[in-house]
């Protein structure tokens, strides 16, 4: 076979290891928050933390590799070098800071929606044992309880995401400190 058809394999081992490190750091932090705020048992909290973080991580990489070809070359090359190979270029610091905020908010929304879906399908949100019709007073209190649970879910997801992102930011700062 001809040598010109073989392509070099470029595997960003550093990015893979840091992604694993980020997941290993974020999962226990978020599981602890879910355990305390939402009163899940430890096993359920860990399940939700793993599900939320792995799903959002995979979705984030899919979005990154989908959006990357559409970026202008003056942003694309330094961004890929930073994300995959840890080579910093001061010309894109503003872009990275802006993207970090957008990524944080998007990850929060994805985790919140996924948490609602998981709770709904796992039947953790309210197991009904009787099938009687709820009176109007009970229905009103159920709606108020649902709003309270939704508020707790938003707060717990935001706190968990904030703490894990803060710790990951600390890890990145240590990694880039020279």
C-alpha positions, 0 to 999 in steps of 0.5 A: 500500500502507498504511504500517502494514504495513511494518516497520522493518528493524533490522539489528545491524551492530555485532553482525555485524561483531564476530561476524566479528571474533571468527571472524577472531580465533578461527580462526587461534588454534585452527588453530595449536593444532590444528597443534601439538597434533594434528600436523595439517598447516596446511591441515587445521588451518585447515579444522577451525578454520573448520568448528568455529568457524562451526558453533558460531557458527551453532548459538549464534545459533540457540540464542540466538534460540530461547531468547530468547522464553522469557526473562523480560522483565526479563532479555530486554530488557537481554540483547538490548540488550547482545548486539545493540546493545552497550548495557550494563545493570548489572542483568544483569552476573551473568547475563552472567557466568553465561551466559559460563561456560555458553556456554564449556563448551557451545561446548567440548563442541560443538567436541569432538564435531564434531571427533570426527565430522569426524575420523571422516568425514574418515578422519584418525583412523587410515587402515587400509591392511590388512584383517587381523585384529588380534591381542589384544595389538595390539588392546589397544595400539590401544585404549590408543592410541585413549584417548591420541588421545582425551585429546589431542583433548580437551586440544587442543580445550580449549586452543584454545577457551580461548585463542580465548575469552580473546582474544575476552574481551580484544576485548570488554573493549577494546570496552567500555572507555570 
